[in-house]
Amino acid sequence: MTISGLIITFNEEKNIGSCIDALLKVCDEIIVVDSLSSDNTVSIAESKGAKVVSQAFLGDGPQRTHGLQFCKNDWILNLDADEFLDTDAQTFILNKDYLKGDFDAFSFRIKNFLADELIDFSGWHQDH
């Protein structure tokens, strides 16, 4: 079983390349739903092999839902452009652990950083 990577963007030229690189480690296709960026987000995404769909912003959830129709796989990994997968998540996916059991979805713990410092207080360290 293969995985589609889905990213929604708006003016993410600083982050989109790293996000796509991270997804390419575990996904066989990358779909970017771009909210009419005015920077180089689209050209960077396309240069990395992503399929880019332009869509005026519908809201966070509706924008992601709009992108589902362009994904060819049953399993979809949804990341924001400023997110990446740590080694634990990559290992889980590459070992196909997500196929072991009768699950329809998974969430991963998020590590939040501010100015390259891990935020592990005020509830931010409990994000998924």
C-alpha positions as CSV (number, residue, x, y, z in Angstrom):
1,M,0.0,0.0,0.0
2,T,1.2,3.5,-0.9
3,I,0.6,6.9,0.6
4,S,-0.3,10.3,-0.9
5,G,1.2,13.4,0.7
6,L,-1.2,16.3,0.9
7,I,-0.1,19.9,1.7
8,I,-2.1,23.1,1.7
9,T,-0.1,26.3,1.1
10,F,-0.2,30.0,0.8
11,N,3.1,31.9,0.3
12,E,5.3,29.0,1.8
13,E,8.4,29.3,-0.4
14,K,10.6,29.2,2.7
15,N,9.1,25.9,3.9
16,I,7.6,24.0,1.0
17,G,10.9,22.4,-0.3
18,S,11.7,20.9,3.1
19,C,8.2,19.7,3.6
20,I,8.1,17.9,0.2
21,D,11.5,16.4,0.8
22,A,10.3,14.9,4.1
23,L,7.1,13.5,2.5
24,L,9.0,12.0,-0.4
25,K,10.7,9.7,2.1
26,V,7.4,7.9,2.7
27,C,5.0,9.0,0.0
28,D,4.8,8.0,-3.7
29,E,2.9,11.2,-4.7
30,I,2.7,14.8,-3.3
31,I,-0.4,16.9,-3.9
32,V,-0.2,20.6,-3.0
33,V,-3.4,22.7,-2.9
34,D,-2.1,26.2,-3.2
35,S,-4.3,29.2,-2.2
36,L,-3.0,31.4,-5.1
37,S,0.4,32.2,-3.7
38,S,2.2,35.3,-4.9
39,D,5.7,34.0,-4.1
40,N,7.7,31.0,-5.5
41,T,5.7,28.3,-3.6
42,V,4.2,26.8,-6.8
43,S,7.4,26.7,-8.8
44,I,9.4,25.1,-5.9
45,A,6.7,22.5,-5.4
46,E,6.5,21.6,-9.1
47,S,10.3,21.4,-9.3
48,K,10.2,18.8,-6.5
49,G,7.7,16.7,-8.5
50,A,4.5,17.7,-6.6
51,K,1.2,18.1,-8.4
52,V,-0.1,21.6,-7.7
53,V,-3.7,22.4,-7.7
54,S,-4.7,26.1,-7.4
55,Q,-7.7,26.9,-5.2
56,A,-8.8,30.1,-3.5
57,F,-8.7,29.5,0.2
58,L,-11.9,27.7,1.4
59,G,-10.9,27.4,5.0
60,D,-8.4,24.9,6.6
61,G,-10.7,21.8,6.6
62,P,-12.5,22.5,3.3
63,Q,-9.1,23.2,1.6
64,R,-7.7,19.9,2.7
65,T,-11.0,18.1,1.8
66,H,-10.8,19.7,-1.7
67,G,-7.3,18.1,-2.2
68,L,-8.5,14.6,-1.4
69,Q,-10.0,14.1,-4.9
70,F,-6.5,14.6,-6.4
71,C,-4.9,11.9,-4.3
72,K,-4.6,8.4,-5.9
73,N,-4.0,6.4,-2.7
74,D,-6.3,5.3,0.1
75,W,-3.8,6.5,2.8
76,I,-3.1,10.2,2.9
77,L,-0.5,12.0,5.0
78,N,-1.6,15.6,5.7
79,L,1.1,18.0,6.7
80,D,1.3,21.8,6.9
81,A,4.1,23.3,4.8
82,D,6.1,24.1,7.9
83,E,5.9,20.5,9.2
84,F,8.2,17.5,8.7
85,L,8.3,13.9,9.9
86,D,10.7,12.9,12.6
87,T,12.5,9.6,12.5
88,D,9.9,7.8,14.7
89,A,7.1,8.7,12.3
90,Q,9.1,7.8,9.2
91,T,10.0,4.4,10.7
92,F,6.3,3.7,11.6
93,I,5.3,4.5,8.0
94,L,8.3,2.8,6.2
95,N,7.7,-0.4,8.3
96,K,4.1,-0.3,7.2
97,D,3.0,-0.4,10.8
98,Y,-0.1,1.5,9.8
99,L,-1.3,-1.6,8.0
100,K,-1.1,-3.7,11.2
101,G,-4.5,-3.6,12.7
102,D,-8.0,-2.4,11.7
103,F,-7.4,1.4,11.8
104,D,-8.8,4.1,9.5
105,A,-6.6,7.0,10.7
106,F,-3.6,7.8,12.8
107,S,-2.3,11.0,14.4
108,F,1.3,11.8,15.3
109,R,2.6,13.8,18.2
110,I,3.8,17.3,17.1
111,K,6.9,18.9,18.4
112,N,6.5,22.7,18.3
113,F,9.5,24.9,17.9
114,L,10.0,28.7,18.2
115,A,13.3,30.1,17.0
116,D,14.8,26.6,16.9
117,E,13.9,25.9,20.5
118,L,11.5,23.1,21.5
119,I,8.4,24.4,23.3
120,D,7.6,21.8,25.9
121,F,5.4,23.8,28.2
122,S,2.0,25.6,28.2
123,G,0.2,22.7,26.6
124,W,2.1,22.9,23.2
125,H,3.9,19.7,23.9
126,Q,0.7,17.7,23.8
127,D,-0.3,18.6,20.2
128,H,-1.1,15.9,17.7
